[in-house]
Amino acid sequence: MKPWLSCQAGRVRLTLHVQPGAKKTEPAGEHGDCLKIRLAAPPVDGKANAALLAWLADRFGVAKRDVSLLSGDKNRHKVVEIQCDLDAAAVLALFDLH
């Protein structure tokens, strides 16, 4: 099991290191105990957080309301929770981290 991933009944919790201002939004492997996400949005007025949550909702195939930012509102280190029924293997496959 990855230290940045927690799967419990009906929800997935991710610990992320987010790099805003990248050329495109994509997973970029592991960064310490976090999953690194390069984010195309700039870190201005919450745009990066909104873009991150929308990207994760699309990636997981859930509604935006099912993705919550639990911590890290103004920080690169974020904890996000997604309401879904995926196991760890399915989440790793979503990020191409088998």
Disulfide bonds with the S-S distance in Angstrom:
none
